[in-house]
C-alpha cells in the first residue's frame, strides 16, 4: 500500500482558496493517498508547519516574509496566490485576461460609461484594472476608477463595519448613470449591490455590476443575481496538485525541473451573465434591433445581408453603427456570439466538435476551430481540456 502523503494547505478561507481545495481534492481522488490539512494563512501557519511537518505544501503567499519562511522549510511548495509570485512554482489566474474579458463584455453589450472599483494594495486587482482600462480605452469607453483598500490576510477581517459601504456610496454618487461597474471580485460586487439598494439605484438599469470568481452560482448571497467572470479556480487547484506531485517525486533525486517550467497562468473561462448585467445599453434603436436579432439567432444559419432590412438602415450605415458601438463588423460580432456559446457547450458537454459546431451555428468543425482560436486565443479542444478538472 502506498505511503500516505500529508499535504499542508497554507492559505486563508477565501472563496478562491476553497475552490482551490476542491480542485486539489478532485486531483487526489480516487487513487492518491493524500491527506489535505488546512493550516490557515500567514506566518503562524508556517511556524506550525515547521513543527508538524508535511510532504508537500499548497500555499497562497501573502507577504515576502511568508515566502521566505516557507523557503527555509525546504519542502515541495506550489503557490496559487498572485500577490507574491516567483518564489515557488506558481499556478495562477491570468488576471490581465480577466480585465480584458470584462471590458470587452461591457463594450459588446453597448455600455459606453464604465467603471472599475478595486483594491489598490492587491496585485491581482491592479492587473485586472490595468487590462480593463487598456481595452476600455481601445473601445472608446468613458472610464472611471475607484479604490477601496483591502485587508492583506483573512485573519485581519473586513474593514471597520460600514466603512466600505460609506466609501462606495461616496464614490457611486460621483458617477452619472447609467454605468457598468467592474468589481475586482464578487465580495466587493455584492457590497456595491447593497449600496445601490440602500441608495435606490436600480440594478442593472442604472448600475450594471460585474464581479469575478463566480463564487455564488445559485444567487443566494446577492440582492440581485450577480454576473461574474468565472476564473475556474477548481481547475487551478487540480493543476497545482499535479505540479506538487511532480515536485515530491523528484525531491532528492538530482536536478529537478526549473520552477518557471512548472508555472502556469490560467485564462478565465468566461463571463456568466445573470440579472446584474442583463441589459443592453445601445443608443440607436436600429442597431438594437440588429443586435437582438443576432443574439436570438446566433445558433442558426444567419444571412448578414438581411440585417440592414431588419434594422431599417443601409448596409453601409449599419456597418458604421456596429463599428461605432461594438468595435466589430456585423459578421465579427456574430462570430463572437457563436464562440461565447461554444465555450458554454464545451464546458457542459463531451460531444464531438462537429456536434458543437452545428449546435453553435458554425459551418463545420474546421470553421469552429479557426474562429474559436481567433477570438479565444486557443483551439476549442485545448479550451475544453484546460477547463476540466
TORKOL-4160 file (C-alpha; in steps of 0.2 Angstrom, whole numbers, padded with zeros to 4 digits, m for minus):
389
<pt num="1" X="0000" Y="0000" Z="0000"/>
<pt num="2" X="0007" Y="0017" Z="m0005"/>
<pt num="3" X="0013" Y="0028" Z="0010"/>
<pt num="4" X="0001" Y="0042" Z="0015"/>
<pt num="5" X="0006" Y="0060" Z="0009"/>
<pt num="6" X="0002" Y="0074" Z="0021"/>
<pt num="7" X="m0002" Y="0090" Z="0011"/>
<pt num="8" X="m0002" Y="0106" Z="0020"/>
<pt num="9" X="m0014" Y="0120" Z="0014"/>
<pt num="10" X="m0006" Y="0136" Z="0020"/>
<pt num="11" X="m0020" Y="0149" Z="0015"/>
<pt num="12" X="m0035" Y="0158" Z="0021"/>
<pt num="13" X="m0053" Y="0154" Z="0020"/>
<pt num="14" X="m0057" Y="0165" Z="0004"/>
<pt num="15" X="m0069" Y="0158" Z="m0009"/>
<pt num="16" X="m0055" Y="0156" Z="m0021"/>
<pt num="17" X="m0045" Y="0146" Z="m0009"/>
<pt num="18" X="m0060" Y="0135" Z="m0005"/>
<pt num="19" X="m0061" Y="0131" Z="m0024"/>
<pt num="20" X="m0043" Y="0128" Z="m0025"/>
<pt num="21" X="m0045" Y="0115" Z="m0012"/>
<pt num="22" X="m0060" Y="0107" Z="m0021"/>
<pt num="23" X="m0049" Y="0106" Z="m0037"/>
<pt num="24" X="m0035" Y="0098" Z="m0027"/>
<pt num="25" X="m0046" Y="0086" Z="m0019"/>
<pt num="26" X="m0053" Y="0080" Z="m0036"/>
<pt num="27" X="m0035" Y="0078" Z="m0041"/>
<pt num="28" X="m0032" Y="0066" Z="m0027"/>
<pt num="29" X="m0047" Y="0055" Z="m0030"/>
<pt num="30" X="m0049" Y="0041" Z="m0032"/>
<pt num="31" X="m0031" Y="0034" Z="m0030"/>
<pt num="32" X="m0019" Y="0046" Z="m0022"/>
<pt num="33" X="m0016" Y="0043" Z="m0004"/>
<pt num="34" X="m0015" Y="0061" Z="0001"/>
<pt num="35" X="m0022" Y="0069" Z="0017"/>
<pt num="36" X="m0026" Y="0088" Z="0014"/>
<pt num="37" X="m0024" Y="0098" Z="0030"/>
<pt num="38" X="m0029" Y="0116" Z="0032"/>
<pt num="39" X="m0016" Y="0126" Z="0041"/>
<pt num="40" X="m0023" Y="0143" Z="0039"/>
<pt num="41" X="m0014" Y="0159" Z="0032"/>
<pt num="42" X="0001" Y="0169" Z="0037"/>
<pt num="43" X="0017" Y="0166" Z="0047"/>
<pt num="44" X="0008" Y="0157" Z="0061"/>
<pt num="45" X="0003" Y="0144" Z="0049"/>
<pt num="46" X="0021" Y="0142" Z="0043"/>
<pt num="47" X="0028" Y="0141" Z="0061"/>
<pt num="48" X="0015" Y="0127" Z="0064"/>
<pt num="49" X="0021" Y="0118" Z="0049"/>
<pt num="50" X="0039" Y="0120" Z="0054"/>
<pt num="51" X="0035" Y="0109" Z="0070"/>
<pt num="52" X="0022" Y="0097" Z="0062"/>
<pt num="53" X="0030" Y="0094" Z="0045"/>
<pt num="54" X="0022" Y="0089" Z="0029"/>
<pt num="55" X="0026" Y="0080" Z="0012"/>
<pt num="56" X="0021" Y="0095" Z="0002"/>
<pt num="57" X="0013" Y="0112" Z="0003"/>
<pt num="58" X="0000" Y="0121" Z="m0007"/>
<pt num="59" X="0000" Y="0140" Z="m0002"/>
<pt num="60" X="m0007" Y="0157" Z="m0006"/>
<pt num="61" X="0008" Y="0168" Z="m0001"/>
<pt num="62" X="0003" Y="0184" Z="0007"/>
<pt num="63" X="0019" Y="0193" Z="0011"/>
<pt num="64" X="0038" Y="0192" Z="0006"/>
<pt num="65" X="0041" Y="0186" Z="0024"/>
<pt num="66" X="0029" Y="0172" Z="0022"/>
<pt num="67" X="0038" Y="0167" Z="0006"/>
<pt num="68" X="0055" Y="0167" Z="0014"/>
<pt num="69" X="0049" Y="0157" Z="0029"/>
<pt num="70" X="0042" Y="0144" Z="0018"/>
<pt num="71" X="0058" Y="0143" Z="0008"/>
<pt num="72" X="0068" Y="0139" Z="0024"/>
<pt num="73" X="0057" Y="0124" Z="0027"/>
<pt num="74" X="0065" Y="0116" Z="0011"/>
<pt num="75" X="0048" Y="0107" Z="0006"/>
<pt num="76" X="0040" Y="0105" Z="m0011"/>
<pt num="77" X="0029" Y="0120" Z="m0012"/>
<pt num="78" X="0016" Y="0126" Z="m0026"/>
<pt num="79" X="0009" Y="0144" Z="m0024"/>
<pt num="80" X="m0008" Y="0148" Z="m0030"/>
<pt num="81" X="m0008" Y="0167" Z="m0025"/>
<pt num="82" X="m0004" Y="0181" Z="m0036"/>
<pt num="83" X="0002" Y="0194" Z="m0023"/>
<pt num="84" X="0020" Y="0187" Z="m0022"/>
<pt num="85" X="0023" Y="0176" Z="m0037"/>
<pt num="86" X="0040" Y="0169" Z="m0042"/>
<pt num="87" X="0046" Y="0162" Z="m0026"/>
<pt num="88" X="0040" Y="0144" Z="m0030"/>
<pt num="89" X="0031" Y="0136" Z="m0045"/>
<pt num="90" X="0015" Y="0146" Z="m0047"/>
<pt num="91" X="m0002" Y="0141" Z="m0054"/>
<pt num="92" X="m0011" Y="0157" Z="m0056"/>
<pt num="93" X="m0026" Y="0166" Z="m0063"/>
<pt num="94" X="m0022" Y="0176" Z="m0079"/>
<pt num="95" X="m0028" Y="0192" Z="m0071"/>
<pt num="96" X="m0024" Y="0203" Z="m0086"/>
<pt num="97" X="m0035" Y="0191" Z="m0096"/>
<pt num="98" X="m0049" Y="0194" Z="m0083"/>
<pt num="99" X="m0048" Y="0213" Z="m0085"/>
<pt num="100" X="m0048" Y="0212" Z="m0104"/>
<pt num="101" X="m0063" Y="0200" Z="m0104"/>
<pt num="102" X="m0073" Y="0211" Z="m0093"/>
<pt num="103" X="m0070" Y="0227" Z="m0104"/>
<pt num="104" X="m0074" Y="0218" Z="m0120"/>
<pt num="105" X="m0090" Y="0211" Z="m0112"/>
<pt num="106" X="m0096" Y="0228" Z="m0107"/>
<pt num="107" X="m0092" Y="0235" Z="m0124"/>
<pt num="108" X="m0101" Y="0221" Z="m0133"/>
<pt num="109" X="m0116" Y="0224" Z="m0123"/>
<pt num="110" X="m0117" Y="0243" Z="m0128"/>
<pt num="111" X="m0111" Y="0251" Z="m0112"/>
<pt num="112" X="m0102" Y="0267" Z="m0115"/>
<pt num="113" X="m0099" Y="0273" Z="m0097"/>
<pt num="114" X="m0089" Y="0260" Z="m0087"/>
<pt num="115" X="m0080" Y="0260" Z="m0070"/>
<pt num="116" X="m0068" Y="0249" Z="m0061"/>
<pt num="117" X="m0068" Y="0248" Z="m0042"/>
<pt num="118" X="m0054" Y="0238" Z="m0033"/>
<pt num="119" X="m0041" Y="0236" Z="m0020"/>
<pt num="120" X="m0025" Y="0246" Z="m0024"/>
<pt num="121" X="m0014" Y="0236" Z="m0012"/>
<pt num="122" X="m0019" Y="0219" Z="m0020"/>
<pt num="123" X="m0008" Y="0214" Z="m0036"/>
<pt num="124" X="m0022" Y="0204" Z="m0044"/>
<pt num="125" X="m0034" Y="0219" Z="m0043"/>
<pt num="126" X="m0021" Y="0231" Z="m0051"/>
<pt num="127" X="m0018" Y="0218" Z="m0065"/>
<pt num="128" X="m0036" Y="0217" Z="m0069"/>
<pt num="129" X="m0038" Y="0236" Z="m0068"/>
<pt num="130" X="m0024" Y="0240" Z="m0080"/>
<pt num="131" X="m0030" Y="0227" Z="m0093"/>
<pt num="132" X="m0048" Y="0233" Z="m0091"/>
<pt num="133" X="m0043" Y="0251" Z="m0094"/>
<pt num="134" X="m0032" Y="0247" Z="m0109"/>
<pt num="135" X="m0047" Y="0238" Z="m0118"/>
<pt num="136" X="m0059" Y="0251" Z="m0112"/>
<pt num="137" X="m0048" Y="0265" Z="m0120"/>
<pt num="138" X="m0046" Y="0255" Z="m0136"/>
<pt num="139" X="m0065" Y="0253" Z="m0137"/>
<pt num="140" X="m0068" Y="0271" Z="m0134"/>
<pt num="141" X="m0077" Y="0269" Z="m0117"/>
<pt num="142" X="m0079" Y="0283" Z="m0104"/>
<pt num="143" X="m0069" Y="0276" Z="m0089"/>
<pt num="144" X="m0070" Y="0280" Z="m0070"/>
<pt num="145" X="m0059" Y="0272" Z="m0057"/>
<pt num="146" X="m0062" Y="0269" Z="m0038"/>
<pt num="147" X="m0051" Y="0262" Z="m0024"/>
<pt num="148" X="m0056" Y="0253" Z="m0008"/>
<pt num="149" X="m0040" Y="0247" Z="0002"/>
<pt num="150" X="m0042" Y="0229" Z="0007"/>
<pt num="151" X="m0035" Y="0218" Z="0022"/>
<pt num="152" X="m0020" Y="0208" Z="0016"/>
<pt num="153" X="m0025" Y="0192" Z="0025"/>
<pt num="154" X="m0041" Y="0183" Z="0030"/>
<pt num="155" X="m0035" Y="0185" Z="0049"/>
<pt num="156" X="m0037" Y="0204" Z="0048"/>
<pt num="157" X="m0056" Y="0203" Z="0044"/>
<pt num="158" X="m0065" Y="0216" Z="0034"/>
<pt num="159" X="m0064" Y="0234" Z="0036"/>
<pt num="160" X="m0072" Y="0244" Z="0050"/>
<pt num="161" X="m0091" Y="0240" Z="0049"/>
<pt num="162" X="m0100" Y="0252" Z="0037"/>
<pt num="163" X="m0083" Y="0260" Z="0031"/>
<pt num="164" X="m0083" Y="0251" Z="0015"/>
<pt num="165" X="m0101" Y="0255" Z="0011"/>
<pt num="166" X="m0098" Y="0273" Z="0015"/>
<pt num="167" X="m0083" Y="0274" Z="0003"/>
<pt num="168" X="m0093" Y="0265" Z="m0010"/>
<pt num="169" X="m0108" Y="0277" Z="m0008"/>
<pt num="170" X="m0097" Y="0292" Z="m0010"/>
<pt num="171" X="m0089" Y="0285" Z="m0025"/>
<pt num="172" X="m0105" Y="0280" Z="m0033"/>
<pt num="173" X="m0113" Y="0297" Z="m0030"/>
<pt num="174" X="m0099" Y="0304" Z="m0041"/>
<pt num="175" X="m0103" Y="0294" Z="m0056"/>
<pt num="176" X="m0118" Y="0298" Z="m0068"/>
<pt num="177" X="m0130" Y="0284" Z="m0073"/>
<pt num="178" X="m0131" Y="0273" Z="m0082"/>
<pt num="179" X="m0114" Y="0265" Z="m0078"/>
<pt num="180" X="m0107" Y="0247" Z="m0079"/>
<pt num="181" X="m0096" Y="0244" Z="m0065"/>
<pt num="182" X="m0082" Y="0230" Z="m0065"/>
<pt num="183" X="m0078" Y="0225" Z="m0047"/>
<pt num="184" X="m0061" Y="0216" Z="m0044"/>
<pt num="185" X="m0070" Y="0202" Z="m0035"/>
<pt num="186" X="m0088" Y="0195" Z="m0031"/>
<pt num="187" X="m0087" Y="0201" Z="m0012"/>
<pt num="188" X="m0084" Y="0219" Z="m0017"/>
<pt num="189" X="m0098" Y="0217" Z="m0030"/>
<pt num="190" X="m0110" Y="0211" Z="m0018"/>
<pt num="191" X="m0106" Y="0226" Z="m0006"/>
<pt num="192" X="m0109" Y="0238" Z="m0020"/>
<pt num="193" X="m0126" Y="0230" Z="m0023"/>
<pt num="194" X="m0131" Y="0233" Z="m0005"/>
<pt num="195" X="m0125" Y="0251" Z="m0008"/>
<pt num="196" X="m0136" Y="0253" Z="m0023"/>
<pt num="197" X="m0151" Y="0245" Z="m0014"/>
<pt num="198" X="m0150" Y="0257" Z="0000"/>
<pt num="199" X="m0147" Y="0272" Z="m0011"/>
<pt num="200" X="m0161" Y="0267" Z="m0023"/>
<pt num="201" X="m0150" Y="0264" Z="m0038"/>
<pt num="202" X="m0158" Y="0252" Z="m0049"/>
<pt num="203" X="m0148" Y="0236" Z="m0055"/>
<pt num="204" X="m0145" Y="0234" Z="m0069"/>
<pt num="205" X="m0154" Y="0249" Z="m0077"/>
<pt num="206" X="m0144" Y="0262" Z="m0068"/>
<pt num="207" X="m0129" Y="0252" Z="m0062"/>
<pt num="208" X="m0124" Y="0236" Z="m0070"/>
<pt num="209" X="m0112" Y="0226" Z="m0059"/>
<pt num="210" X="m0100" Y="0213" Z="m0064"/>
<pt num="211" X="m0089" Y="0203" Z="m0052"/>
<pt num="212" X="m0075" Y="0190" Z="m0053"/>
<pt num="213" X="m0074" Y="0172" Z="m0045"/>
<pt num="214" X="m0092" Y="0166" Z="m0049"/>
<pt num="215" X="m0092" Y="0160" Z="m0030"/>
<pt num="216" X="m0111" Y="0162" Z="m0029"/>
<pt num="217" X="m0118" Y="0151" Z="m0043"/>
<pt num="218" X="m0136" Y="0150" Z="m0036"/>
<pt num="219" X="m0138" Y="0168" Z="m0032"/>
<pt num="220" X="m0141" Y="0165" Z="m0013"/>
<pt num="221" X="m0129" Y="0179" Z="m0007"/>
<pt num="222" X="m0134" Y="0194" Z="m0018"/>
<pt num="223" X="m0149" Y="0205" Z="m0018"/>
<pt num="224" X="m0149" Y="0203" Z="m0037"/>
<pt num="225" X="m0141" Y="0188" Z="m0046"/>
<pt num="226" X="m0123" Y="0193" Z="m0049"/>
<pt num="227" X="m0115" Y="0192" Z="m0066"/>
<pt num="228" X="m0097" Y="0186" Z="m0064"/>
<pt num="229" X="m0081" Y="0181" Z="m0073"/>
<pt num="230" X="m0078" Y="0163" Z="m0070"/>
<pt num="231" X="m0059" Y="0160" Z="m0067"/>
<pt num="232" X="m0060" Y="0142" Z="m0065"/>
<pt num="233" X="m0052" Y="0140" Z="m0048"/>
<pt num="234" X="m0055" Y="0122" Z="m0046"/>
<pt num="235" X="m0045" Y="0119" Z="m0062"/>
<pt num="236" X="m0031" Y="0129" Z="m0054"/>
<pt num="237" X="m0031" Y="0118" Z="m0039"/>
<pt num="238" X="m0031" Y="0102" Z="m0050"/>
<pt num="239" X="m0016" Y="0109" Z="m0059"/>
<pt num="240" X="m0007" Y="0113" Z="m0043"/>
<pt num="241" X="m0009" Y="0096" Z="m0037"/>
<pt num="242" X="m0001" Y="0089" Z="m0052"/>
<pt num="243" X="0014" Y="0100" Z="m0051"/>
<pt num="244" X="0016" Y="0096" Z="m0032"/>
<pt num="245" X="0016" Y="0078" Z="m0036"/>
<pt num="246" X="0030" Y="0080" Z="m0048"/>
<pt num="247" X="0040" Y="0090" Z="m0035"/>
<pt num="248" X="0038" Y="0077" Z="m0022"/>
<pt num="249" X="0043" Y="0063" Z="m0034"/>
<pt num="250" X="0059" Y="0072" Z="m0040"/>
<pt num="251" X="0064" Y="0078" Z="m0022"/>
<pt num="252" X="0081" Y="0072" Z="m0018"/>
<pt num="253" X="0083" Y="0063" Z="m0035"/>
<pt num="254" X="0096" Y="0075" Z="m0043"/>
<pt num="255" X="0092" Y="0090" Z="m0053"/>
<pt num="256" X="0073" Y="0095" Z="m0053"/>
<pt num="257" X="0064" Y="0105" Z="m0066"/>
<pt num="258" X="0066" Y="0124" Z="m0065"/>
<pt num="259" X="0052" Y="0132" Z="m0056"/>
<pt num="260" X="0047" Y="0143" Z="m0071"/>
<pt num="261" X="0044" Y="0127" Z="m0082"/>
<pt num="262" X="0031" Y="0121" Z="m0069"/>
<pt num="263" X="0022" Y="0138" Z="m0068"/>
<pt num="264" X="0006" Y="0142" Z="m0077"/>
<pt num="265" X="m0006" Y="0156" Z="m0080"/>
<pt num="266" X="m0024" Y="0150" Z="m0082"/>
<pt num="267" X="m0036" Y="0161" Z="m0093"/>
<pt num="268" X="m0053" Y="0164" Z="m0087"/>
<pt num="269" X="m0067" Y="0153" Z="m0093"/>
<pt num="270" X="m0079" Y="0167" Z="m0097"/>
<pt num="271" X="m0092" Y="0178" Z="m0091"/>
<pt num="272" X="m0108" Y="0171" Z="m0083"/>
<pt num="273" X="m0122" Y="0183" Z="m0086"/>
<pt num="274" X="m0135" Y="0185" Z="m0073"/>
<pt num="275" X="m0148" Y="0198" Z="m0069"/>
<pt num="276" X="m0135" Y="0211" Z="m0063"/>
<pt num="277" X="m0129" Y="0215" Z="m0081"/>
<pt num="278" X="m0144" Y="0208" Z="m0091"/>
<pt num="279" X="m0147" Y="0224" Z="m0100"/>
<pt num="280" X="m0140" Y="0231" Z="m0116"/>
<pt num="281" X="m0136" Y="0250" Z="m0117"/>
<pt num="282" X="m0137" Y="0253" Z="m0136"/>
<pt num="283" X="m0141" Y="0271" Z="m0140"/>
<pt num="284" X="m0148" Y="0268" Z="m0158"/>
<pt num="285" X="m0164" Y="0258" Z="m0159"/>
<pt num="286" X="m0159" Y="0252" Z="m0177"/>
<pt num="287" X="m0143" Y="0244" Z="m0170"/>
<pt num="288" X="m0153" Y="0237" Z="m0155"/>
<pt num="289" X="m0164" Y="0228" Z="m0167"/>
<pt num="290" X="m0149" Y="0221" Z="m0177"/>
<pt num="291" X="m0140" Y="0215" Z="m0161"/>
<pt num="292" X="m0156" Y="0207" Z="m0154"/>
<pt num="293" X="m0159" Y="0198" Z="m0170"/>
<pt num="294" X="m0141" Y="0191" Z="m0170"/>
<pt num="295" X="m0142" Y="0186" Z="m0151"/>
<pt num="296" X="m0158" Y="0176" Z="m0154"/>
<pt num="297" X="m0152" Y="0168" Z="m0170"/>
<pt num="298" X="m0133" Y="0165" Z="m0167"/>
<pt num="299" X="m0135" Y="0146" Z="m0167"/>
<pt num="300" X="m0145" Y="0146" Z="m0183"/>
<pt num="301" X="m0140" Y="0150" Z="m0201"/>
<pt num="302" X="m0139" Y="0169" Z="m0202"/>
<pt num="303" X="m0138" Y="0179" Z="m0218"/>
<pt num="304" X="m0129" Y="0195" Z="m0213"/>
<pt num="305" X="m0136" Y="0203" Z="m0229"/>
<pt num="306" X="m0154" Y="0203" Z="m0221"/>
<pt num="307" X="m0148" Y="0214" Z="m0206"/>
<pt num="308" X="m0150" Y="0231" Z="m0215"/>
<pt num="309" X="m0168" Y="0227" Z="m0219"/>
<pt num="310" X="m0171" Y="0221" Z="m0201"/>
<pt num="311" X="m0163" Y="0237" Z="m0194"/>
<pt num="312" X="m0171" Y="0249" Z="m0207"/>
<pt num="313" X="m0154" Y="0256" Z="m0212"/>
<pt num="314" X="m0142" Y="0254" Z="m0227"/>
<pt num="315" X="m0129" Y="0241" Z="m0227"/>
<pt num="316" X="m0115" Y="0254" Z="m0225"/>
<pt num="317" X="m0125" Y="0264" Z="m0212"/>
<pt num="318" X="m0127" Y="0248" Z="m0202"/>
<pt num="319" X="m0108" Y="0243" Z="m0203"/>
<pt num="320" X="m0104" Y="0261" Z="m0197"/>
<pt num="321" X="m0116" Y="0259" Z="m0182"/>
<pt num="322" X="m0108" Y="0242" Z="m0177"/>
<pt num="323" X="m0091" Y="0249" Z="m0178"/>
<pt num="324" X="m0095" Y="0264" Z="m0168"/>
<pt num="325" X="m0104" Y="0255" Z="m0154"/>
<pt num="326" X="m0096" Y="0237" Z="m0153"/>
<pt num="327" X="m0080" Y="0239" Z="m0162"/>
<pt num="328" X="m0084" Y="0225" Z="m0174"/>
<pt num="329" X="m0092" Y="0222" Z="m0191"/>
<pt num="330" X="m0109" Y="0213" Z="m0190"/>
<pt num="331" X="m0100" Y="0197" Z="m0196"/>
<pt num="332" X="m0087" Y="0198" Z="m0182"/>
<pt num="333" X="m0100" Y="0201" Z="m0169"/>
<pt num="334" X="m0109" Y="0186" Z="m0174"/>
<pt num="335" X="m0093" Y="0176" Z="m0174"/>
<pt num="336" X="m0090" Y="0182" Z="m0156"/>
<pt num="337" X="m0108" Y="0177" Z="m0150"/>
<pt num="338" X="m0105" Y="0160" Z="m0158"/>
<pt num="339" X="m0088" Y="0157" Z="m0149"/>
<pt num="340" X="m0096" Y="0163" Z="m0132"/>
<pt num="341" X="m0110" Y="0150" Z="m0135"/>
<pt num="342" X="m0097" Y="0137" Z="m0140"/>
<pt num="343" X="m0087" Y="0140" Z="m0123"/>
<pt num="344" X="m0103" Y="0135" Z="m0113"/>
<pt num="345" X="m0106" Y="0120" Z="m0124"/>
<pt num="346" X="m0088" Y="0114" Z="m0122"/>
<pt num="347" X="m0089" Y="0116" Z="m0103"/>
<pt num="348" X="m0105" Y="0107" Z="m0101"/>
<pt num="349" X="m0104" Y="0093" Z="m0114"/>
<pt num="350" X="m0092" Y="0080" Z="m0121"/>
<pt num="351" X="m0100" Y="0080" Z="m0138"/>
<pt num="352" X="m0088" Y="0080" Z="m0153"/>
<pt num="353" X="m0083" Y="0096" Z="m0161"/>
<pt num="354" X="m0094" Y="0093" Z="m0176"/>
<pt num="355" X="m0109" Y="0092" Z="m0165"/>
<pt num="356" X="m0103" Y="0108" Z="m0156"/>
<pt num="357" X="m0100" Y="0117" Z="m0172"/>
<pt num="358" X="m0118" Y="0113" Z="m0178"/>
<pt num="359" X="m0126" Y="0117" Z="m0161"/>
<pt num="360" X="m0117" Y="0134" Z="m0161"/>
<pt num="361" X="m0121" Y="0140" Z="m0179"/>
<pt num="362" X="m0104" Y="0136" Z="m0187"/>
<pt num="363" X="m0102" Y="0128" Z="m0204"/>
<pt num="364" X="m0092" Y="0114" Z="m0198"/>
<pt num="365" X="m0079" Y="0109" Z="m0185"/>
<pt num="366" X="m0065" Y="0117" Z="m0195"/>
<pt num="367" X="m0073" Y="0134" Z="m0195"/>
<pt num="368" X="m0077" Y="0132" Z="m0176"/>
<pt num="369" X="m0058" Y="0128" Z="m0173"/>
<pt num="370" X="m0052" Y="0143" Z="m0184"/>
<pt num="371" X="m0064" Y="0156" Z="m0177"/>
<pt num="372" X="m0063" Y="0150" Z="m0159"/>
<pt num="373" X="m0044" Y="0151" Z="m0159"/>
<pt num="374" X="m0045" Y="0168" Z="m0167"/>
<pt num="375" X="m0057" Y="0175" Z="m0153"/>
<pt num="376" X="m0052" Y="0164" Z="m0138"/>
<pt num="377" X="m0033" Y="0163" Z="m0141"/>
<pt num="378" X="m0033" Y="0144" Z="m0140"/>
<pt num="379" X="m0041" Y="0129" Z="m0150"/>
<pt num="380" X="m0058" Y="0123" Z="m0143"/>
<pt num="381" X="m0051" Y="0106" Z="m0139"/>
<pt num="382" X="m0037" Y="0114" Z="m0128"/>
<pt num="383" X="m0050" Y="0126" Z="m0120"/>
<pt num="384" X="m0061" Y="0110" Z="m0115"/>
<pt num="385" X="m0046" Y="0101" Z="m0109"/>
<pt num="386" X="m0039" Y="0115" Z="m0099"/>
<pt num="387" X="m0056" Y="0120" Z="m0091"/>
<pt num="388" X="m0059" Y="0102" Z="m0085"/>
<pt num="389" X="m0053" Y="0095" Z="m0068"/>
